[in-house]
Amino acid sequence: MDRGSVSLVQSGRTRRRLVRRGTGGRVPRRLHLPDRASAWRPPATDGFVAPTHVQDLDIRPESLPSDIGSAARLLWDRGEHRAALALLYRGLLSRLAHVHRVPIRDSTTEGDCLALAATHLDGRRHSYALRLVRVWQRTVYAHQPANTPLVYDLCDGFAMLDAASVEARA
């Protein structure tokens, strides 16, 4: 490596710093990066950067099936109720951040998401998000099972959050 070139030094799971080589280690420069290497995305022209995770939920669009509603319904029909609702909830968070540009962060709570979404979604989409979050919370935290017709309705309605339906509205 020639004098002054830069390399990435790894420390355990976390990328920690950039170090100038060829200077005898006298001039280290640090750059703290997130634990998840994929968390960095180039900023949009207006500075908005969508998160890749909320809490420990991966909300990257590429981590989700292309037809979330159908995939969730399949999980529900196989008896994987929590997985079905988790997929719908992850999909909701992903669409809020990546399609509707809701400024959620990795520490945003369900209530925070709904409050932020209220300023970015029309009434019909916000109502859908509210119903989905309430079903998610009752099932996961209160251990109250959701009824099948309601979950089917959430699965069938998920497409209203997709980009094509947003563009058609604009």
Secondary structure, 3 states (H helix, E strand, C coil): CCCCCEEEEEECCEEEEEEECCCCCCCEEECCCCCCHHHCCCCCCCCCCCCCEECCEECCHHHCCCCHHHHHHHHHHCCCHHHHHHHHHHHHHHHHHHCCCCCCCCCCCHHHHHHHHHCCCCHHHHHHHHHHHHHHHHHHCCCCCCCHHHHHHHHHHHHHHCHHHHHHHC
